[in-house]
C-alpha cells in the first residue's frame, strides 16, 4: 500500500538504514537516533535487525516526524493563547 507524503509516493514497507533515517531527521547524528530510541516518551520507531544492521520502515520515521511537528505547532498555539490571555489581564489591570 502506498501513501502520499512529503510530495512523493512512499512504499509503506520500505526499510531504510540508519544513514537514511539520519537524513530524514535533518542530518542528526547516530548518537541522537540512539538517544531517541532509549527515551520511551519520544516514541521513536523501533528498528528491525537484519544481520546485525538496523532498518526502519521509512513511513514510520516520516509519520514520527509529522507527529512531532504537529505537537510543536499545538504547543506554539497554546503558548500564544497563554500570552494573549496574560496580555489581556495586564491591559485590564492597567485600565482599573
C-alpha atoms as a printed R data frame, in Angstrom:
   type eleno elety resid chain resno      x      y      z
1  ATOM     1    CA   UNK     A     1  0.000  0.000  0.000
2  ATOM     2    CA   UNK     A     2  1.313  3.471 -0.864
3  ATOM     3    CA   UNK     A     3  0.577  6.800  0.743
4  ATOM     4    CA   UNK     A     4  1.338 10.313 -0.375
5  ATOM     5    CA   UNK     A     5  3.717 12.082  1.993
6  ATOM     6    CA   UNK     A     6  6.245 14.871  1.539
7  ATOM     7    CA   UNK     A     7  5.439 15.307 -2.164
8  ATOM     8    CA   UNK     A     8  6.378 11.769 -3.164
9  ATOM     9    CA   UNK     A     9  4.822  8.370 -3.007
10 ATOM    10    CA   UNK     A    10  6.116  6.141 -0.225
11 ATOM    11    CA   UNK     A    11  6.228  2.413 -0.167
12 ATOM    12    CA   UNK     A    12  4.950  1.924  3.386
13 ATOM    13    CA   UNK     A    13  7.006 -1.254  3.773
14 ATOM    14    CA   UNK     A    14 10.312  0.134  2.515
15 ATOM    15    CA   UNK     A    15 13.080 -0.481  5.056
16 ATOM    16    CA   UNK     A    16 15.850  2.082  5.327
17 ATOM    17    CA   UNK     A    17 19.227  2.014  7.113
18 ATOM    18    CA   UNK     A    18 20.446  4.419  9.772
19 ATOM    19    CA   UNK     A    19 22.026  6.732  7.181
20 ATOM    20    CA   UNK     A    20 18.627  7.354  5.570
21 ATOM    21    CA   UNK     A    21 16.948  7.772  8.971
22 ATOM    22    CA   UNK     A    22 19.541 10.385  9.916
23 ATOM    23    CA   UNK     A    23 18.981 12.162  6.603
24 ATOM    24    CA   UNK     A    24 15.190 12.150  7.031
25 ATOM    25    CA   UNK     A    25 15.616 13.624 10.516
26 ATOM    26    CA   UNK     A    26 17.612 16.586  9.256
27 ATOM    27    CA   UNK     A    27 21.123 15.173  9.323
28 ATOM    28    CA   UNK     A    28 21.189 14.286 13.017
29 ATOM    29    CA   UNK     A    29 23.999 12.204 14.435
30 ATOM    30    CA   UNK     A    30 23.805  8.486 15.014
31 ATOM    31    CA   UNK     A    31 24.049  9.265 18.742
32 ATOM    32    CA   UNK     A    32 20.863 11.346 18.511
33 ATOM    33    CA   UNK     A    33 19.000  8.410 16.998
34 ATOM    34    CA   UNK     A    34 20.415  6.178 19.746
35 ATOM    35    CA   UNK     A    35 19.154  8.610 22.415
36 ATOM    36    CA   UNK     A    36 15.724  8.813 20.805
37 ATOM    37    CA   UNK     A    37 15.475  5.039 20.854
38 ATOM    38    CA   UNK     A    38 16.365  4.947 24.550
39 ATOM    39    CA   UNK     A    39 13.830  7.647 25.511
40 ATOM    40    CA   UNK     A    40 10.402  5.950 25.677
41 ATOM    41    CA   UNK     A    41  8.463  9.231 25.844
42 ATOM    42    CA   UNK     A    42  9.618 10.130 22.327
43 ATOM    43    CA   UNK     A    43  8.022  7.027 20.786
44 ATOM    44    CA   UNK     A    44 10.722  6.871 18.133
45 ATOM    45    CA   UNK     A    45 10.093  3.955 15.761
46 ATOM    46    CA   UNK     A    46 11.990  0.805 16.632
47 ATOM    47    CA   UNK     A    47 14.167 -0.802 14.005
48 ATOM    48    CA   UNK     A    48 14.334 -4.394 12.927
49 ATOM    49    CA   UNK     A    49 17.691 -6.125 12.824
50 ATOM    50    CA   UNK     A    50 18.969 -7.970  9.785
51 ATOM    51    CA   UNK     A    51 22.500 -9.398 10.096
52 ATOM    52    CA   UNK     A    52 23.257 -7.040 12.986
53 ATOM    53    CA   UNK     A    53 22.179 -3.992 10.976
54 ATOM    54    CA   UNK     A    54 19.236 -1.795 11.879
55 ATOM    55    CA   UNK     A    55 16.470 -0.955  9.423
56 ATOM    56    CA   UNK     A    56 13.396  1.206  9.934
57 ATOM    57    CA   UNK     A    57 10.183  1.444  7.981
58 ATOM    58    CA   UNK     A    58 10.625  4.756  6.171
59 ATOM    59    CA   UNK     A    59  6.904  5.507  6.558
60 ATOM    60    CA   UNK     A    60  7.164  5.090 10.363
61 ATOM    61    CA   UNK     A    61 10.036  7.580 10.581
62 ATOM    62    CA   UNK     A    62  8.161 10.122  8.463
63 ATOM    63    CA   UNK     A    63  4.981  9.628 10.498
64 ATOM    64    CA   UNK     A    64  7.014 10.193 13.693
65 ATOM    65    CA   UNK     A    65  8.452 13.418 12.267
66 ATOM    66    CA   UNK     A    66  4.984 14.586 11.201
67 ATOM    67    CA   UNK     A    67  3.604 13.881 14.688
68 ATOM    68    CA   UNK     A    68  6.441 15.824 16.315
69 ATOM    69    CA   UNK     A    69  5.738 18.764 14.013
70 ATOM    70    CA   UNK     A    70  2.036 18.648 14.875
71 ATOM    71    CA   UNK     A    71  2.886 18.528 18.595
72 ATOM    72    CA   UNK     A    72  5.195 21.541 18.224
73 ATOM    73    CA   UNK     A    73  2.519 23.503 16.361
74 ATOM    74    CA   UNK     A    74 -0.045 22.693 19.067
75 ATOM    75    CA   UNK     A    75  2.366 23.808 21.794
76 ATOM    76    CA   UNK     A    76  3.029 27.039 19.878
77 ATOM    77    CA   UNK     A    77 -0.724 27.721 19.602
78 ATOM    78    CA   UNK     A    78 -1.208 27.069 23.332
79 ATOM    79    CA   UNK     A    79  1.732 29.320 24.236
80 ATOM    80    CA   UNK     A    80  0.363 32.120 22.045
81 ATOM    81    CA   UNK     A    81 -3.055 31.769 23.677
82 ATOM    82    CA   UNK     A    82 -1.490 31.983 27.142
83 ATOM    83    CA   UNK     A    83  0.474 35.086 26.144
84 ATOM    84    CA   UNK     A    84 -2.638 36.712 24.700
85 ATOM    85    CA   UNK     A    85 -4.550 35.908 27.908
86 ATOM    86    CA   UNK     A    86 -1.752 37.341 30.068
87 ATOM    87    CA   UNK     A    87 -1.631 40.476 27.905
88 ATOM    88    CA   UNK     A    88 -5.403 40.884 28.236
89 ATOM    89    CA   UNK     A    89 -5.211 40.530 32.025
90 ATOM    90    CA   UNK     A    90 -2.360 43.050 32.155
91 ATOM    91    CA   UNK     A    91 -4.292 45.506 29.988
92 ATOM    92    CA   UNK     A    92 -7.374 45.019 32.151
93 ATOM    93    CA   UNK     A    93 -5.322 45.735 35.271
94 ATOM    94    CA   UNK     A    94 -3.942 48.949 33.759
95 ATOM    95    CA   UNK     A    95 -7.456 50.160 32.915
96 ATOM    96    CA   UNK     A    96 -8.663 49.845 36.516
